[in-house]
Amino acid sequence: MTVASDIRAKTPDELSTMLLDLRKEQFNLRFQRATGQQENTSRVKAVRRDIARVKTILAERTRAAAKV
């Protein structure tokens, strides 16, 4: 799990890369669940929330840039 303050310290490029990595991990976790190989079921929820955090911060920055 990632803390929002750690995410806010990153640049937009780093956030985009982080979002891509999280989406890949989410896909892999979904695939593991479908094949019955998933060990850490709580990771699914944590990854989903991390994706939401990154998307929220990216949206905040986009709105702030549009206001200026």
N, CA, C and O atoms as CSV, one atom per row, in Angstrom:
chain,resi,resn,atom,element,x,y,z
A,1,MET,N,N,0.841,-1.179,0.000
A,1,MET,CA,C,0.000,0.000,0.000
A,1,MET,C,C,0.883,1.237,0.000
A,1,MET,O,O,1.908,1.283,0.679
A,2,THR,N,N,0.485,2.209,-0.747
A,2,THR,CA,C,1.243,3.435,-0.880
A,2,THR,C,C,0.504,4.568,-0.178
A,2,THR,O,O,-0.721,4.666,-0.246
A,3,VAL,N,N,1.263,5.416,0.492
A,3,VAL,CA,C,0.679,6.562,1.191
A,3,VAL,C,C,0.520,7.707,0.189
A,3,VAL,O,O,1.368,7.898,-0.682
A,4,ALA,N,N,-0.562,8.459,0.315
A,4,ALA,CA,C,-0.857,9.538,-0.626
A,4,ALA,C,C,0.250,10.589,-0.658
A,4,ALA,O,O,0.531,11.150,-1.717
A,5,SER,N,N,0.880,10.864,0.477
A,5,SER,CA,C,1.944,11.871,0.485
A,5,SER,C,C,3.144,11.406,-0.346
A,5,SER,O,O,3.831,12.233,-0.945
A,6,ASP,N,N,3.404,10.103,-0.391
A,6,ASP,CA,C,4.481,9.584,-1.235
A,6,ASP,C,C,4.126,9.747,-2.711
A,6,ASP,O,O,4.987,10.042,-3.541
A,7,ILE,N,N,2.859,9.551,-3.020
A,7,ILE,CA,C,2.415,9.677,-4.409
A,7,ILE,C,C,2.478,11.139,-4.853
A,7,ILE,O,O,2.879,11.433,-5.979
A,8,ARG,N,N,2.082,12.049,-3.968
A,8,ARG,CA,C,2.094,13.481,-4.312
A,8,ARG,C,C,3.505,14.001,-4.590
A,8,ARG,O,O,3.667,14.990,-5.306
A,9,ALA,N,N,4.517,13.352,-4.038
A,9,ALA,CA,C,5.896,13.797,-4.232
A,9,ALA,C,C,6.430,13.428,-5.619
A,9,ALA,O,O,7.495,13.902,-6.015
A,10,LYS,N,N,5.718,12.606,-6.344
A,10,LYS,CA,C,6.187,12.141,-7.654
A,10,LYS,C,C,5.778,13.104,-8.770
A,10,LYS,O,O,4.818,13.864,-8.644
A,11,THR,N,N,6.532,13.045,-9.855
A,11,THR,CA,C,6.225,13.853,-11.032
A,11,THR,C,C,5.102,13.188,-11.821
A,11,THR,O,O,4.831,12.003,-11.622
A,12,PRO,N,N,4.450,13.924,-12.706
A,12,PRO,CA,C,3.385,13.313,-13.513
A,12,PRO,C,C,3.855,12.114,-14.340
A,12,PRO,O,O,3.102,11.155,-14.513
A,13,ASP,N,N,5.080,12.153,-14.850
A,13,ASP,CA,C,5.605,11.018,-15.609
A,13,ASP,C,C,5.765,9.793,-14.722
A,13,ASP,O,O,5.452,8.673,-15.125
A,14,GLU,N,N,6.256,10.021,-13.507
A,14,GLU,CA,C,6.409,8.914,-12.556
A,14,GLU,C,C,5.045,8.339,-12.179
A,14,GLU,O,O,4.897,7.128,-12.014
A,15,LEU,N,N,4.057,9.215,-12.044
A,15,LEU,CA,C,2.708,8.760,-11.713
A,15,LEU,C,C,2.119,7.922,-12.845
A,15,LEU,O,O,1.465,6.909,-12.595
A,16,SER,N,N,2.347,8.336,-14.072
A,16,SER,CA,C,1.849,7.571,-15.216
A,16,SER,C,C,2.492,6.186,-15.261
A,16,SER,O,O,1.822,5.187,-15.520
A,17,THR,N,N,3.788,6.142,-15.008
A,17,THR,CA,C,4.495,4.864,-14.969
A,17,THR,C,C,3.984,3.997,-13.831
A,17,THR,O,O,3.797,2.791,-13.994
A,18,MET,N,N,3.760,4.613,-12.682
A,18,MET,CA,C,3.250,3.883,-11.519
A,18,MET,C,C,1.854,3.328,-11.807
A,18,MET,O,O,1.547,2.194,-11.441
A,19,LEU,N,N,1.010,4.129,-12.463
A,19,LEU,CA,C,-0.331,3.690,-12.804
A,19,LEU,C,C,-0.286,2.499,-13.759
A,19,LEU,O,O,-1.052,1.547,-13.605
A,20,LEU,N,N,0.594,2.549,-14.728
A,20,LEU,CA,C,0.744,1.442,-15.671
A,20,LEU,C,C,1.188,0.170,-14.950
A,20,LEU,O,O,0.660,-0.912,-15.209
A,21,ASP,N,N,2.160,0.301,-14.043
A,21,ASP,CA,C,2.634,-0.858,-13.275
A,21,ASP,C,C,1.532,-1.450,-12.404
A,21,ASP,O,O,1.394,-2.669,-12.305
A,22,LEU,N,N,0.750,-0.576,-11.773
A,22,LEU,CA,C,-0.346,-1.048,-10.923
A,22,LEU,C,C,-1.419,-1.757,-11.742
A,22,LEU,O,O,-1.979,-2.760,-11.297
A,23,ARG,N,N,-1.704,-1.249,-12.920
A,23,ARG,CA,C,-2.702,-1.895,-13.780
A,23,ARG,C,C,-2.218,-3.265,-14.243
A,23,ARG,O,O,-3.003,-4.208,-14.335
A,24,LYS,N,N,-0.911,-3.373,-14.538
A,24,LYS,CA,C,-0.356,-4.683,-14.912
A,24,LYS,C,C,-0.458,-5.657,-13.749
A,24,LYS,O,O,-0.803,-6.824,-13.930
A,25,GLU,N,N,-0.151,-5.159,-12.543
A,25,GLU,CA,C,-0.250,-6.012,-11.367
A,25,GLU,C,C,-1.699,-6.435,-11.137
A,25,GLU,O,O,-1.959,-7.587,-10.792
A,26,GLN,N,N,-2.638,-5.517,-11.325
A,26,GLN,CA,C,-4.047,-5.832,-11.158
A,26,GLN,C,C,-4.472,-6.921,-12.151
A,26,GLN,O,O,-5.210,-7.839,-11.793
A,27,PHE,N,N,-4.011,-6.816,-13.379
A,27,PHE,CA,C,-4.321,-7.827,-14.385
A,27,PHE,C,C,-3.766,-9.185,-13.971
A,27,PHE,O,O,-4.457,-10.200,-14.059
A,28,ASN,N,N,-2.516,-9.195,-13.519
A,28,ASN,CA,C,-1.897,-10.448,-13.100
A,28,ASN,C,C,-2.628,-11.065,-11.911
A,28,ASN,O,O,-2.794,-12.283,-11.846
A,29,LEU,N,N,-3.063,-10.232,-10.975
A,29,LEU,CA,C,-3.804,-10.738,-9.822
A,29,LEU,C,C,-5.155,-11.313,-10.245
A,29,LEU,O,O,-5.587,-12.344,-9.729
A,30,ARG,N,N,-5.814,-10.643,-11.184
A,30,ARG,CA,C,-7.086,-11.162,-11.696
A,30,ARG,C,C,-6.880,-12.504,-12.389
A,30,ARG,O,O,-7.688,-13.422,-12.248
A,31,PHE,N,N,-5.801,-12.600,-13.130
A,31,PHE,CA,C,-5.488,-13.833,-13.837
A,31,PHE,C,C,-5.198,-14.951,-12.836
A,31,PHE,O,O,-5.638,-16.086,-13.023
A,32,GLN,N,N,-4.457,-14.630,-11.773
A,32,GLN,CA,C,-4.155,-15.625,-10.741
A,32,GLN,C,C,-5.443,-16.102,-10.063
A,32,GLN,O,O,-5.600,-17.291,-9.786
A,33,ARG,N,N,-6.349,-15.182,-9.801
A,33,ARG,CA,C,-7.603,-15.557,-9.147
A,33,ARG,C,C,-8.424,-16.481,-10.050
A,33,ARG,O,O,-9.031,-17.443,-9.580
A,34,ALA,N,N,-8.435,-16.181,-11.339
A,34,ALA,CA,C,-9.211,-16.988,-12.281
A,34,ALA,C,C,-8.653,-18.401,-12.406
A,34,ALA,O,O,-9.406,-19.349,-12.630
A,35,THR,N,N,-7.352,-18.547,-12.264
A,35,THR,CA,C,-6.733,-19.872,-12.397
A,35,THR,C,C,-6.554,-20.569,-11.060
A,35,THR,O,O,-6.051,-21.691,-11.002
A,36,GLY,N,N,-6.970,-19.900,-9.974
A,36,GLY,CA,C,-6.889,-20.520,-8.660
A,36,GLY,C,C,-5.501,-20.535,-8.051
A,36,GLY,O,O,-5.223,-21.361,-7.181
A,37,GLN,N,N,-4.622,-19.641,-8.486
A,37,GLN,CA,C,-3.243,-19.614,-7.999
A,37,GLN,C,C,-2.976,-18.463,-7.038
A,37,GLN,O,O,-1.845,-18.291,-6.585
A,38,GLN,N,N,-3.981,-17.685,-6.726
A,38,GLN,CA,C,-3.775,-16.497,-5.908
A,38,GLN,C,C,-3.531,-16.866,-4.449
A,38,GLN,O,O,-4.271,-17.654,-3.859
A,39,GLU,N,N,-2.482,-16.284,-3.881
A,39,GLU,CA,C,-2.123,-16.555,-2.491
A,39,GLU,C,C,-2.534,-15.402,-1.579
A,39,GLU,O,O,-3.141,-15.622,-0.531
A,40,ASN,N,N,-2.206,-14.182,-1.974
A,40,ASN,CA,C,-2.462,-13.016,-1.136
A,40,ASN,C,C,-3.699,-12.278,-1.655
A,40,ASN,O,O,-3.593,-11.399,-2.510
A,41,THR,N,N,-4.859,-12.641,-1.135
A,41,THR,CA,C,-6.104,-12.059,-1.647
A,41,THR,C,C,-6.273,-10.589,-1.269
A,41,THR,O,O,-6.980,-9.858,-1.963
A,42,SER,N,N,-5.649,-10.148,-0.201
A,42,SER,CA,C,-5.796,-8.748,0.208
A,42,SER,C,C,-5.053,-7.794,-0.726
A,42,SER,O,O,-5.318,-6.592,-0.724
A,43,ARG,N,N,-4.141,-8.313,-1.511
A,43,ARG,CA,C,-3.368,-7.468,-2.432
A,43,ARG,C,C,-4.266,-6.874,-3.515
A,43,ARG,O,O,-3.997,-5.779,-4.008
A,44,VAL,N,N,-5.322,-7.581,-3.887
A,44,VAL,CA,C,-6.251,-7.097,-4.915
A,44,VAL,C,C,-6.854,-5.767,-4.479
A,44,VAL,O,O,-6.884,-4.807,-5.248
A,45,LYS,N,N,-7.332,-5.719,-3.246
A,45,LYS,CA,C,-7.949,-4.502,-2.716
A,45,LYS,C,C,-6.933,-3.374,-2.600
A,45,LYS,O,O,-7.247,-2.223,-2.905
A,46,ALA,N,N,-5.718,-3.695,-2.159
A,46,ALA,CA,C,-4.677,-2.681,-1.993
A,46,ALA,C,C,-4.282,-2.080,-3.344
A,46,ALA,O,O,-4.098,-0.868,-3.454
A,47,VAL,N,N,-4.154,-2.915,-4.358
A,47,VAL,CA,C,-3.780,-2.424,-5.689
A,47,VAL,C,C,-4.894,-1.546,-6.248
A,47,VAL,O,O,-4.629,-0.500,-6.842
A,48,ARG,N,N,-6.142,-1.974,-6.057
A,48,ARG,CA,C,-7.268,-1.184,-6.548
A,48,ARG,C,C,-7.300,0.196,-5.901
A,48,ARG,O,O,-7.563,1.194,-6.571
A,49,ARG,N,N,-7.038,0.250,-4.618
A,49,ARG,CA,C,-7.027,1.545,-3.919
A,49,ARG,C,C,-5.830,2.402,-4.331
A,49,ARG,O,O,-5.951,3.622,-4.442
A,50,ASP,N,N,-4.673,1.770,-4.560
A,50,ASP,CA,C,-3.505,2.523,-5.025
A,50,ASP,C,C,-3.773,3.138,-6.399
A,50,ASP,O,O,-3.378,4.273,-6.664
A,51,ILE,N,N,-4.448,2.382,-7.270
A,51,ILE,CA,C,-4.808,2.907,-8.588
A,51,ILE,C,C,-5.712,4.136,-8.419
A,51,ILE,O,O,-5.528,5.147,-9.096
A,52,ALA,N,N,-6.674,4.041,-7.523
A,52,ALA,CA,C,-7.586,5.166,-7.280
A,52,ALA,C,C,-6.830,6.379,-6.743
A,52,ALA,O,O,-7.113,7.509,-7.138
A,53,ARG,N,N,-5.875,6.153,-5.850
A,53,ARG,CA,C,-5.082,7.265,-5.308
A,53,ARG,C,C,-4.306,7.979,-6.412
A,53,ARG,O,O,-4.308,9.208,-6.488
A,54,VAL,N,N,-3.645,7.203,-7.261
A,54,VAL,CA,C,-2.839,7.789,-8.338
A,54,VAL,C,C,-3.740,8.560,-9.294
A,54,VAL,O,O,-3.415,9.683,-9.681
A,55,LYS,N,N,-4.868,7.969,-9.678
A,55,LYS,CA,C,-5.773,8.645,-10.602
A,55,LYS,C,C,-6.343,9.921,-9.995
A,55,LYS,O,O,-6.516,10.914,-10.702
A,56,THR,N,N,-6.637,9.910,-8.703
A,56,THR,CA,C,-7.160,11.090,-8.024
A,56,THR,C,C,-6.138,12.220,-8.032
A,56,THR,O,O,-6.481,13.369,-8.313
A,57,ILE,N,N,-4.904,11.902,-7.728
A,57,ILE,CA,C,-3.860,12.927,-7.681
A,57,ILE,C,C,-3.571,13.469,-9.081
A,57,ILE,O,O,-3.347,14.668,-9.245
A,58,LEU,N,N,-3.575,12.597,-10.087
A,58,LEU,CA,C,-3.397,13.068,-11.463
A,58,LEU,C,C,-4.540,14.004,-11.862
A,58,LEU,O,O,-4.303,15.021,-12.514
A,59,ALA,N,N,-5.757,13.675,-11.485
A,59,ALA,CA,C,-6.909,14.522,-11.811
A,59,ALA,C,C,-6.824,15.860,-11.091
A,59,ALA,O,O,-7.144,16.896,-11.672
A,60,GLU,N,N,-6.397,15.848,-9.829
A,60,GLU,CA,C,-6.237,17.099,-9.084
A,60,GLU,C,C,-5.232,18.010,-9.774
A,60,GLU,O,O,-5.457,19.213,-9.913
A,61,ARG,N,N,-4.129,17.423,-10.202
A,61,ARG,CA,C,-3.097,18.224,-10.874
A,61,ARG,C,C,-3.583,18.756,-12.213
A,61,ARG,O,O,-3.242,19.873,-12.600
A,62,THR,N,N,-4.374,17.967,-12.918
A,62,THR,CA,C,-4.918,18.417,-14.196
A,62,THR,C,C,-5.877,19.584,-14.000
A,62,THR,O,O,-5.850,20.559,-14.751
A,63,ARG,N,N,-6.727,19.470,-12.975
A,63,ARG,CA,C,-7.655,20.571,-12.673
A,63,ARG,C,C,-6.913,21.822,-12.230
A,63,ARG,O,O,-7.288,22.935,-12.601
A,64,ALA,N,N,-5.872,21.644,-11.447
A,64,ALA,CA,C,-5.098,22.798,-10.973
A,64,ALA,C,C,-4.394,23.490,-12.132
A,64,ALA,O,O,-4.298,24.717,-12.158
A,65,ALA,N,N,-3.903,22.714,-13.085
A,65,ALA,CA,C,-3.228,23.299,-14.246
A,65,ALA,C,C,-4.231,24.027,-15.155
A,65,ALA,O,O,-3.891,25.031,-15.780
A,66,ALA,N,N,-5.440,23.526,-15.221
A,66,ALA,CA,C,-6.467,24.142,-16.056
A,66,ALA,C,C,-6.947,25.461,-15.444
A,66,ALA,O,O,-7.333,26.377,-16.171
A,67,LYS,N,N,-6.926,25.560,-14.125
A,67,LYS,CA,C,-7.361,26.787,-13.454
A,67,LYS,C,C,-6.398,27.941,-13.679
A,67,LYS,O,O,-6.820,29.093,-13.786
A,68,VAL,N,N,-5.129,27.643,-13.751
A,68,VAL,CA,C,-4.104,28.688,-13.834
A,68,VAL,C,C,-4.062,29.331,-15.168
A,68,VAL,O,O,-3.252,30.230,-15.395
